[in-house]
Amino acid sequence: MQFTVTETENRLVITVAEARIDAAIATRFKDKLREVVLRHRKPVEMLMGAVDFMDSSGLGAMIAVRKALPDNLPLVLKDLTPNVERVFRLTRMDTVFDIRPAAADEEQTE
């Protein structure tokens, strides 16, 4: 499970470097991400351009991370590949998550 965490004054930026978020890594991914977001207690921006495949286990991990954050702290998903975006759309999770293109205005997430 590979990702980097960069903390700015206003948010936590997590860059996911995994090509697949599936059953093989979903539990470890979820546990580590929950630990990171709970420790920092800041809005989260997750850059997911490297993720080309996500199954239901991966989606479940993302939901668990979202639920771990207090309601007042947003989780913004950016730069989803078409395959991953399709998973969110088909499950209607695109209505639950704040999904933005990579080039979205940075000031919107601060």
N, CA, C and O atoms as a GROMACS GRO file, in nm:
protein
  440
    1MET      N    1   0.084  -0.116   0.000
    1MET     CA    2   0.000   0.000   0.000
    1MET      C    3   0.089   0.123   0.000
    1MET      O    4   0.166   0.146   0.094
    2GLN      N    5   0.078   0.201  -0.107
    2GLN     CA    6   0.166   0.314  -0.124
    2GLN      C    7   0.088   0.444  -0.137
    2GLN      O    8   0.002   0.458  -0.225
    3PHE      N    9   0.119   0.538  -0.050
    3PHE     CA   10   0.067   0.674  -0.063
    3PHE      C   11   0.158   0.767   0.015
    3PHE      O   12   0.226   0.726   0.108
    4THR      N   13   0.157   0.893  -0.026
    4THR     CA   14   0.235   0.994   0.046
    4THR      C   15   0.140   1.096   0.105
    4THR      O   16   0.034   1.124   0.050
    5VAL      N   17   0.180   1.150   0.218
    5VAL     CA   18   0.098   1.247   0.289
    5VAL      C   19   0.176   1.377   0.299
    5VAL      O   20   0.289   1.380   0.346
    6THR      N   21   0.113   1.485   0.255
    6THR     CA   22   0.171   1.618   0.266
    6THR      C   23   0.074   1.703   0.346
    6THR      O   24  -0.044   1.714   0.311
    7GLU      N   25   0.123   1.762   0.453
    7GLU     CA   26   0.037   1.846   0.535
    7GLU      C   27   0.064   1.992   0.504
    7GLU      O   28   0.178   2.038   0.509
    8THR      N   29  -0.043   2.065   0.471
    8THR     CA   30  -0.032   2.209   0.453
    8THR      C   31  -0.101   2.274   0.573
    8THR      O   32  -0.153   2.205   0.661
    9GLU      N   33  -0.100   2.404   0.575
    9GLU     CA   34  -0.163   2.474   0.686
    9GLU      C   35  -0.313   2.444   0.694
    9GLU      O   36  -0.369   2.433   0.803
   10ASN      N   37  -0.377   2.429   0.577
   10ASN     CA   38  -0.522   2.416   0.573
   10ASN      C   39  -0.575   2.278   0.546
   10ASN      O   40  -0.694   2.252   0.567
   11ARG      N   41  -0.491   2.186   0.500
   11ARG     CA   42  -0.543   2.054   0.462
   11ARG      C   43  -0.432   1.950   0.459
   11ARG      O   44  -0.313   1.979   0.469
   12LEU      N   45  -0.478   1.828   0.444
   12LEU     CA   46  -0.391   1.712   0.428
   12LEU      C   47  -0.405   1.664   0.284
   12LEU      O   48  -0.516   1.637   0.239
   13VAL      N   49  -0.294   1.654   0.212
   13VAL     CA   50  -0.297   1.608   0.074
   13VAL      C   51  -0.238   1.467   0.070
   13VAL      O   52  -0.122   1.447   0.105
   14ILE      N   53  -0.318   1.371   0.029
   14ILE     CA   54  -0.274   1.232   0.022
   14ILE      C   55  -0.267   1.193  -0.125
   14ILE      O   56  -0.368   1.198  -0.196
   15THR      N   57  -0.150   1.154  -0.170
   15THR     CA   58  -0.130   1.110  -0.308
   15THR      C   59  -0.120   0.958  -0.308
   15THR      O   60  -0.025   0.901  -0.255
   16VAL      N   61  -0.218   0.894  -0.366
   16VAL     CA   62  -0.222   0.748  -0.370
   16VAL      C   63  -0.138   0.702  -0.489
   16VAL      O   64  -0.158   0.746  -0.601
   17ALA      N   65  -0.043   0.611  -0.462
   17ALA     CA   66   0.048   0.563  -0.566
   17ALA      C   67   0.022   0.417  -0.602
   17ALA      O   68   0.104   0.354  -0.668
   18GLU      N   69  -0.091   0.364  -0.561
   18GLU     CA   70  -0.129   0.227  -0.594
   18GLU      C   71  -0.202   0.224  -0.728
   18GLU      O   72  -0.284   0.311  -0.755
   19ALA      N   73  -0.172   0.125  -0.810
   19ALA     CA   74  -0.246   0.109  -0.936
   19ALA      C   75  -0.381   0.043  -0.912
   19ALA      O   76  -0.476   0.063  -0.988
   20ARG      N   77  -0.390  -0.037  -0.804
   20ARG     CA   78  -0.513  -0.110  -0.773
   20ARG      C   79  -0.546  -0.095  -0.625
   20ARG      O   80  -0.459  -0.110  -0.539
   21ILE      N   81  -0.671  -0.066  -0.598
   21ILE     CA   82  -0.721  -0.071  -0.460
   21ILE      C   83  -0.828  -0.178  -0.462
   21ILE      O   84  -0.943  -0.154  -0.500
   22ASP      N   85  -0.788  -0.298  -0.419
   22ASP     CA   86  -0.877  -0.413  -0.427
   22ASP      C   87  -0.867  -0.494  -0.298
   22ASP      O   88  -0.806  -0.449  -0.200
   23ALA      N   89  -0.927  -0.612  -0.298
   23ALA     CA   90  -0.933  -0.695  -0.177
   23ALA      C   91  -0.796  -0.726  -0.120
   23ALA      O   92  -0.782  -0.746   0.001
   24ALA      N   93  -0.694  -0.731  -0.204
   24ALA     CA   94  -0.560  -0.765  -0.157
   24ALA      C   95  -0.502  -0.660  -0.062
   24ALA      O   96  -0.423  -0.693   0.026
   25ILE      N   97  -0.540  -0.533  -0.079
   25ILE     CA   98  -0.482  -0.428   0.005
   25ILE      C   99  -0.586  -0.342   0.078
   25ILE      O  100  -0.548  -0.258   0.160
   26ALA      N  101  -0.713  -0.361   0.050
   26ALA     CA  102  -0.817  -0.270   0.099
   26ALA      C  103  -0.816  -0.252   0.251
   26ALA      O  104  -0.827  -0.139   0.299
   27THR      N  105  -0.803  -0.359   0.326
   27THR     CA  106  -0.808  -0.348   0.472
   27THR      C  107  -0.690  -0.269   0.525
   27THR      O  108  -0.707  -0.181   0.609
   28ARG      N  109  -0.569  -0.301   0.479
   28ARG     CA  110  -0.450  -0.226   0.524
   28ARG      C  111  -0.459  -0.080   0.480
   28ARG      O  112  -0.426   0.010   0.557
   29PHE      N  113  -0.505  -0.057   0.357
   29PHE     CA  114  -0.521   0.078   0.304
   29PHE      C  115  -0.616   0.158   0.392
   29PHE      O  116  -0.585   0.270   0.432
   30LYS      N  117  -0.731   0.100   0.422
   30LYS     CA  118  -0.831   0.166   0.505
   30LYS      C  119  -0.776   0.197   0.643
   30LYS      O  120  -0.790   0.310   0.691
   31ASP      N  121  -0.714   0.100   0.707
   31ASP     CA  122  -0.663   0.119   0.843
   31ASP      C  123  -0.557   0.228   0.849
   31ASP      O  124  -0.560   0.312   0.938
   32LYS      N  125  -0.464   0.226   0.755
   32LYS     CA  126  -0.357   0.326   0.754
   32LYS      C  127  -0.412   0.466   0.725
   32LYS      O  128  -0.374   0.563   0.790
   33LEU      N  129  -0.501   0.476   0.626
   33LEU     CA  130  -0.559   0.607   0.594
   33LEU      C  131  -0.642   0.662   0.710
   33LEU      O  132  -0.634   0.781   0.741
   34ARG      N  133  -0.720   0.578   0.773
   34ARG     CA  134  -0.800   0.624   0.889
   34ARG      C  135  -0.708   0.676   0.998
   34ARG      O  136  -0.736   0.780   1.058
   35GLU      N  137  -0.601   0.604   1.024
   35GLU     CA  138  -0.504   0.649   1.124
   35GLU      C  139  -0.448   0.787   1.090
   35GLU      O  140  -0.438   0.873   1.177
   36VAL      N  141  -0.412   0.807   0.965
   36VAL     CA  142  -0.354   0.935   0.921
   36VAL      C  143  -0.455   1.048   0.933
   36VAL      O  144  -0.424   1.153   0.990
   37VAL      N  145  -0.576   1.030   0.880
   37VAL     CA  146  -0.673   1.139   0.881
   37VAL      C  147  -0.721   1.172   1.022
   37VAL      O  148  -0.747   1.288   1.052
   38LEU      N  149  -0.732   1.073   1.108
   38LEU     CA  150  -0.774   1.100   1.246
   38LEU      C  151  -0.664   1.170   1.326
   38LEU      O  152  -0.694   1.252   1.413
   39ARG      N  153  -0.541   1.138   1.297
   39ARG     CA  154  -0.429   1.201   1.367
   39ARG      C  155  -0.418   1.349   1.333
   39ARG      O  156  -0.388   1.431   1.420
   40HIS      N  157  -0.442   1.384   1.207
   40HIS     CA  158  -0.421   1.523   1.162
   40HIS      C  159  -0.544   1.612   1.177
   40HIS      O  160  -0.530   1.733   1.193
   41ARG      N  161  -0.662   1.556   1.171
   41ARG     CA  162  -0.786   1.631   1.190
   41ARG      C  163  -0.794   1.757   1.103
   41ARG      O  164  -0.819   1.868   1.152
   42LYS      N  165  -0.773   1.738   0.973
   42LYS     CA  166  -0.782   1.848   0.876
   42LYS      C  167  -0.863   1.800   0.756
   42LYS      O  168  -0.879   1.679   0.737
   43PRO      N  169  -0.914   1.893   0.676
   43PRO     CA  170  -0.977   1.851   0.550
   43PRO      C  171  -0.877   1.770   0.466
   43PRO      O  172  -0.757   1.796   0.470
   44VAL      N  173  -0.928   1.673   0.393
   44VAL     CA  174  -0.842   1.582   0.317
   44VAL      C  175  -0.867   1.597   0.168
   44VAL      O  176  -0.982   1.600   0.122
   45GLU      N  177  -0.758   1.607   0.094
   45GLU     CA  178  -0.763   1.606  -0.052
   45GLU      C  179  -0.685   1.483  -0.096
   45GLU      O  180  -0.565   1.472  -0.070
   46MET      N  181  -0.752   1.390  -0.162
   46MET     CA  182  -0.688   1.266  -0.204
   46MET      C  183  -0.669   1.265  -0.356
   46MET      O  184  -0.766   1.270  -0.432
   47LEU      N  185  -0.543   1.260  -0.399
   47LEU     CA  186  -0.509   1.259  -0.541
   47LEU      C  187  -0.499   1.113  -0.586
   47LEU      O  188  -0.415   1.038  -0.537
   48MET      N  189  -0.585   1.074  -0.679
   48MET     CA  190  -0.599   0.932  -0.714
   48MET      C  191  -0.568   0.902  -0.860
   48MET      O  192  -0.616   0.801  -0.913
   49GLY      N  193  -0.490   0.984  -0.924
   49GLY     CA  194  -0.459   0.967  -1.066
   49GLY      C  195  -0.385   0.839  -1.100
   49GLY      O  196  -0.391   0.794  -1.214
   50ALA      N  197  -0.316   0.780  -1.004
   50ALA     CA  198  -0.242   0.656  -1.030
   50ALA      C  199  -0.328   0.531  -1.018
   50ALA      O  200  -0.287   0.423  -1.062
   51VAL      N  201  -0.446   0.544  -0.959
   51VAL     CA  202  -0.532   0.428  -0.934
   51VAL      C  203  -0.612   0.398  -1.060
   51VAL      O  204  -0.698   0.476  -1.101
   52ASP      N  205  -0.584   0.283  -1.120
   52ASP     CA  206  -0.653   0.245  -1.244
   52ASP      C  207  -0.765   0.144  -1.219
   52ASP      O  208  -0.849   0.124  -1.307
   53PHE      N  209  -0.767   0.081  -1.102
   53PHE     CA  210  -0.868  -0.020  -1.074
   53PHE      C  211  -0.909  -0.013  -0.928
   53PHE      O  212  -0.824  -0.002  -0.840
   54MET      N  213  -1.039  -0.019  -0.903
   54MET     CA  214  -1.091  -0.026  -0.768
   54MET      C  215  -1.209  -0.121  -0.768
   54MET      O  216  -1.300  -0.107  -0.849
   55ASP      N  217  -1.207  -0.219  -0.676
   55ASP     CA  218  -1.321  -0.310  -0.666
   55ASP      C  219  -1.407  -0.269  -0.546
   55ASP      O  220  -1.385  -0.164  -0.486
   56SER      N  221  -1.505  -0.351  -0.513
   56SER     CA  222  -1.597  -0.317  -0.404
   56SER      C  223  -1.524  -0.308  -0.270
   56SER      O  224  -1.564  -0.231  -0.183
   57SER      N  225  -1.419  -0.386  -0.251
   57SER     CA  226  -1.340  -0.377  -0.127
   57SER      C  227  -1.271  -0.242  -0.117
   57SER      O  228  -1.266  -0.181  -0.010
   58GLY      N  229  -1.218  -0.196  -0.229
   58GLY     CA  230  -1.154  -0.065  -0.232
   58GLY      C  231  -1.255   0.046  -0.207
   58GLY      O  232  -1.226   0.142  -0.135
   59LEU      N  233  -1.373   0.034  -0.267
   59LEU     CA  234  -1.478   0.133  -0.245
   59LEU      C  235  -1.519   0.133  -0.098
   59LEU      O  236  -1.540   0.240  -0.039
   60GLY      N  237  -1.530   0.015  -0.039
   60GLY     CA  238  -1.562   0.005   0.104
   60GLY      C  239  -1.457   0.072   0.190
   60GLY      O  240  -1.490   0.135   0.290
   61ALA      N  241  -1.332   0.059   0.152
   61ALA     CA  242  -1.223   0.125   0.226
   61ALA      C  243  -1.238   0.276   0.219
   61ALA      O  244  -1.219   0.345   0.319
   62MET      N  245  -1.271   0.328   0.100
   62MET     CA  246  -1.289   0.472   0.085
   62MET      C  247  -1.407   0.522   0.169
   62MET      O  248  -1.400   0.630   0.228
   63ILE      N  249  -1.514   0.446   0.174
   63ILE     CA  250  -1.631   0.482   0.254
   63ILE      C  251  -1.593   0.484   0.402
   63ILE      O  252  -1.634   0.574   0.475
   64ALA      N  253  -1.516   0.385   0.446
   64ALA     CA  254  -1.474   0.380   0.586
   64ALA      C  255  -1.388   0.501   0.623
   64ALA      O  256  -1.401   0.555   0.732
   65VAL      N  257  -1.300   0.542   0.532
   65VAL     CA  258  -1.218   0.660   0.558
   65VAL      C  259  -1.307   0.784   0.568
   65VAL      O  260  -1.287   0.868   0.656
   66ARG      N  261  -1.404   0.796   0.478
   66ARG     CA  262  -1.497   0.911   0.482
   66ARG      C  263  -1.573   0.914   0.614
   66ARG      O  264  -1.588   1.019   0.675
   67LYS      N  265  -1.621   0.797   0.659
   67LYS     CA  266  -1.696   0.789   0.783
   67LYS      C  267  -1.609   0.820   0.905
   67LYS      O  268  -1.660   0.865   1.008
   68ALA      N  269  -1.480   0.795   0.895
   68ALA     CA  270  -1.389   0.821   1.007
   68ALA      C  271  -1.368   0.971   1.030
   68ALA      O  272  -1.336   1.013   1.141
   69LEU      N  273  -1.387   1.050   0.925
   69LEU     CA  274  -1.372   1.195   0.938
   69LEU      C  275  -1.497   1.256   0.999
   69LEU      O  276  -1.608   1.214   0.968
   70PRO      N  277  -1.480   1.354   1.087
   70PRO     CA  278  -1.598   1.427   1.134
   70PRO      C  279  -1.670   1.492   1.015
   70PRO      O  280  -1.607   1.524   0.915
   71ASP      N  281  -1.800   1.511   1.028
   71ASP     CA  282  -1.880   1.566   0.918
   71ASP      C  283  -1.831   1.702   0.869
   71ASP      O  284  -1.849   1.736   0.752
   72ASN      N  285  -1.769   1.780   0.958
   72ASN     CA  286  -1.725   1.914   0.919
   72ASN      C  287  -1.592   1.914   0.843
   72ASN      O  288  -1.548   2.019   0.797
   73LEU      N  289  -1.527   1.798   0.830
   73LEU     CA  290  -1.401   1.790   0.756
   73LEU      C  291  -1.425   1.719   0.623
   73LEU      O  292  -1.458   1.601   0.620
   74PRO      N  293  -1.408   1.791   0.512
   74PRO     CA  294  -1.434   1.730   0.382
   74PRO      C  295  -1.325   1.633   0.337
   74PRO      O  296  -1.209   1.644   0.377
   75LEU      N  297  -1.366   1.539   0.255
   75LEU     CA  298  -1.275   1.450   0.184
   75LEU      C  299  -1.301   1.472   0.036
   75LEU      O  300  -1.407   1.435  -0.015
   76VAL      N  301  -1.204   1.532  -0.032
   76VAL     CA  302  -1.216   1.562  -0.174
   76VAL      C  303  -1.131   1.462  -0.252
   76VAL      O  304  -1.012   1.446  -0.225
   77LEU      N  305  -1.192   1.394  -0.347
   77LEU     CA  306  -1.120   1.301  -0.433
   77LEU      C  307  -1.092   1.370  -0.565
   77LEU      O  308  -1.182   1.424  -0.629
   78LYS      N  309  -0.965   1.369  -0.607
   78LYS     CA  310  -0.926   1.440  -0.729
   78LYS      C  311  -0.858   1.346  -0.827
   78LYS      O  312  -0.794   1.248  -0.789
   79ASP      N  313  -0.874   1.378  -0.955
   79ASP     CA  314  -0.801   1.313  -1.064
   79ASP      C  315  -0.833   1.164  -1.076
   79ASP      O  316  -0.743   1.083  -1.098
   80LEU      N  317  -0.960   1.128  -1.061
   80LEU     CA  318  -0.997   0.986  -1.076
   80LEU      C  319  -0.983   0.943  -1.221
   80LEU      O  320  -1.019   1.016  -1.313
   81THR      N  321  -0.929   0.824  -1.240
   81THR     CA  322  -0.922   0.766  -1.374
   81THR      C  323  -1.063   0.726  -1.416
   81THR      O  324  -1.150   0.708  -1.330
   82PRO      N  325  -1.089   0.710  -1.545
   82PRO     CA  326  -1.224   0.673  -1.590
   82PRO      C  327  -1.275   0.543  -1.526
   82PRO      O  328  -1.393   0.534  -1.492
   83ASN      N  329  -1.189   0.444  -1.509
   83ASN     CA  330  -1.232   0.317  -1.447
   83ASN      C  331  -1.278   0.337  -1.303
   83ASN      O  332  -1.380   0.282  -1.263
   84VAL      N  333  -1.203   0.414  -1.228
   84VAL     CA  334  -1.237   0.437  -1.087
   84VAL      C  335  -1.360   0.528  -1.077
   84VAL      O  336  -1.447   0.505  -0.993
   85GLU      N  337  -1.365   0.629  -1.159
   85GLU     CA  338  -1.482   0.718  -1.158
   85GLU      C  339  -1.609   0.640  -1.189
   85GLU      O  340  -1.714   0.667  -1.131
   86ARG      N  341  -1.600   0.543  -1.279
   86ARG     CA  342  -1.714   0.459  -1.315
   86ARG      C  343  -1.765   0.381  -1.192
   86ARG      O  344  -1.886   0.367  -1.174
   87VAL      N  345  -1.674   0.331  -1.109
   87VAL     CA  346  -1.714   0.258  -0.988
   87VAL      C  347  -1.795   0.350  -0.896
   87VAL      O  348  -1.899   0.309  -0.844
   88PHE      N  349  -1.748   0.472  -0.877
   88PHE     CA  350  -1.822   0.567  -0.793
   88PHE      C  351  -1.957   0.602  -0.854
   88PHE      O  352  -2.057   0.611  -0.783
   89ARG      N  353  -1.961   0.620  -0.985
   89ARG     CA  354  -2.086   0.658  -1.052
   89ARG      C  355  -2.187   0.544  -1.049
   89ARG      O  356  -2.304   0.566  -1.018
   90LEU      N  357  -2.143   0.421  -1.082
   90LEU     CA  358  -2.236   0.307  -1.088
   90LEU      C  359  -2.295   0.273  -0.951
   90LEU      O  360  -2.407   0.223  -0.943
   91THR      N  361  -2.220   0.299  -0.846
   91THR     CA  362  -2.268   0.271  -0.710
   91THR      C  363  -2.335   0.393  -0.647
   91THR      O  364  -2.378   0.389  -0.532
   92ARG      N  365  -2.343   0.501  -0.724
   92ARG     CA  366  -2.399   0.628  -0.681
   92ARG      C  367  -2.321   0.692  -0.566
   92ARG      O  368  -2.372   0.781  -0.498
   93MET      N  369  -2.201   0.649  -0.546
   93MET     CA  370  -2.115   0.709  -0.444
   93MET      C  371  -2.061   0.844  -0.491
   93MET      O  372  -2.003   0.918  -0.412
   94ASP      N  373  -2.081   0.874  -0.619
   94ASP     CA  374  -2.042   1.007  -0.668
   94ASP      C  375  -2.131   1.115  -0.608
   94ASP      O  376  -2.098   1.233  -0.613
   95THR      N  377  -2.246   1.075  -0.551
   95THR     CA  378  -2.332   1.171  -0.483
   95THR      C  379  -2.294   1.188  -0.336
   95THR      O  380  -2.338   1.282  -0.271
   96VAL      N  381  -2.212   1.097  -0.286
   96VAL     CA  382  -2.168   1.102  -0.146
   96VAL      C  383  -2.032   1.170  -0.134
   96VAL      O  384  -2.008   1.248  -0.042
   97PHE      N  385  -1.943   1.140  -0.228
   97PHE     CA  386  -1.807   1.194  -0.225
   97PHE      C  387  -1.799   1.321  -0.309
   97PHE      O  388  -1.870   1.337  -0.408
   98ASP      N  389  -1.711   1.410  -0.267
   98ASP     CA  390  -1.681   1.531  -0.344
   98ASP      C  391  -1.571   1.493  -0.442
   98ASP      O  392  -1.455   1.480  -0.404
   99ILE      N  393  -1.607   1.476  -0.569
   99ILE     CA  394  -1.513   1.432  -0.673
   99ILE      C  395  -1.487   1.549  -0.767
   99ILE      O  396  -1.579   1.611  -0.820
  100ARG      N  397  -1.358   1.577  -0.786
  100ARG     CA  398  -1.318   1.691  -0.870
  100ARG      C  399  -1.207   1.650  -0.965
  100ARG      O  400  -1.130   1.558  -0.936
  101PRO      N  401  -1.198   1.719  -1.079
  101PRO     CA  402  -1.085   1.693  -1.169
  101PRO      C  403  -0.956   1.745  -1.107
  101PRO      O  404  -0.960   1.826  -1.015
  102ALA      N  405  -0.843   1.699  -1.156
  102ALA     CA  406  -0.713   1.738  -1.100
  102ALA      C  407  -0.690   1.886  -1.109
  102ALA      O  408  -0.627   1.943  -1.020
  103ALA      N  409  -0.738   1.949  -1.213
  103ALA     CA  410  -0.712   2.092  -1.236
  103ALA      C  411  -0.812   2.182  -1.164
  103ALA      O  412  -0.814   2.303  -1.189
  104ALA      N  413  -0.894   2.127  -1.076
  104ALA     CA  414  -0.992   2.210  -1.005
  104ALA      C  415  -0.920   2.320  -0.928
  104ALA      O  416  -0.808   2.302  -0.880
  105ASP      N  417  -0.985   2.431  -0.917
  105ASP     CA  418  -0.928   2.547  -0.848
  105ASP      C  419  -0.889   2.509  -0.706
  105ASP      O  420  -0.973   2.464  -0.628
  106GLU      N  421  -0.763   2.527  -0.672
  106GLU     CA  422  -0.711   2.490  -0.540
  106GLU      C  423  -0.780   2.564  -0.428
  106GLU      O  424  -0.793   2.510  -0.318
  107GLU      N  425  -0.824   2.686  -0.452
  107GLU     CA  426  -0.885   2.764  -0.345
  107GLU      C  427  -1.019   2.706  -0.301
  107GLU      O  428  -1.065   2.735  -0.191
  108GLN      N  429  -1.084   2.626  -0.386
  108GLN     CA  430  -1.213   2.568  -0.351
  108GLN      C  431  -1.200   2.469  -0.237
  108GLN      O  432  -1.297   2.448  -0.164
  109THR      N  433  -1.085   2.406  -0.218
  109THR     CA  434  -1.071   2.303  -0.115
  109THR      C  435  -1.014   2.359   0.014
  109THR      O  436  -1.003   2.285   0.112
  110GLU      N  437  -0.979   2.485   0.018
  110GLU     CA  438  -0.923   2.542   0.142
  110GLU      C  439  -1.029   2.601   0.228
  110GLU      O  440  -1.000   2.653   0.335
   0.00000   0.00000   0.00000
